[in-house]
């Protein structure tokens, strides 16, 4: 069984673009880590990088965990990014496998 529910995402600058470290999990508890490199030509801001992530999630058939966590790295420090989390929650990922949004699992 593949991991198909996004539990956590870490957003950080990588050169001119962004790097997204994804933590995905399956209902059976299988955990997978995926790193997406997002070039500046695709995403010049962290919100554009999350929009890229939404497209990736749709194409992979993955959904969101009910308590998905989004963290951003700035100057070597990690902090929660509620506006980026909300951007994920507002995306229509209802067709993704394992989708559990809005407190439902």
N, C-alpha and C positions, 0 to 999 in steps of 0.2 A: 504494500500500500504506500503510495507516495504522499508526502506532506503537501497539503493543499490549502492550508489556512494560515494567513499571515498573522503571526503573534506579535512581532516586533520589527521595527525598521530603524536603522541608524543612518542618519544623513550627514555626510561630511564632504568638505571640499577636497578635491583631488586634482591638483594641477589647475587647469583652466575649467574643468568640469566638476562633476560630483561623483561620489561613490556611495552606493546604497547597499548596506549589509542587511539582508533579510533573514529573519528567523521564521521558518514555516513549520507547522506541525500538523499531523494527521489525527483523526479521531482515535486511532490506536496508540497514539503517543509518539510516533516516529517524528524525529526532529531533523530538519535539514537547514543548512545555512547556504545562502546564495549571495554572491556579490555581483551587483550590476554597476558597470561603469557607464556614466552618462556624460558624453562629451559636451563641451560648451556650445557647440553648434546646435545641440538638441535642447540643452537646459542651461541658461545663464543664471538662473536663480534657484533657490531651494524649492519654491512652489512649482516651477517648471519641472524640476527633477521628480517631484511627487506626481505630477501629471504623467510623466513618462512611466513611473511605477504603476499607475492606474492602468495605462495601456498594456504594460507587461502582464499585470495580473489578469486582465481580461483575456489576453491571448493565451495564457497558460491555464486558464480555467480555475485559478485560485480565488479564494474569497478572503474575508477578514474575520478574525476572531472577535468575539463580543467586546473584549477589553484590549484591543490592539493598542500597542504603545509605540509612539514615534519620538525618537530622541535625536537631537541635533548636536554635532560637535562644533564648537567654536573655540579657538585658541587652546585646543587640547582639553577642554572641559565639555562634558556631556550634560545636557539639560533636556527636560521634556519640551516638546514643541506642540502645544495644543492646537495652534492654527493649522499646522500640517496634518495633525491627526484628524481634525475636522474636515479638511480637504479630502482625506481618504474616506471618511464616513459619508460625506456628501456625494461621493462618486457612486454611480449605479453599478454595483458589482453583484447584483442579485442573481445573475445567471452563473456566477462562479461557483465551483464545487466547494462545499464546506463553508459557505457563507453564513456568518452569524453576526449580524450587526444590530446595534440598538439594544444590547442587553440580552438577546436571545442566543441560545446555544443549541 
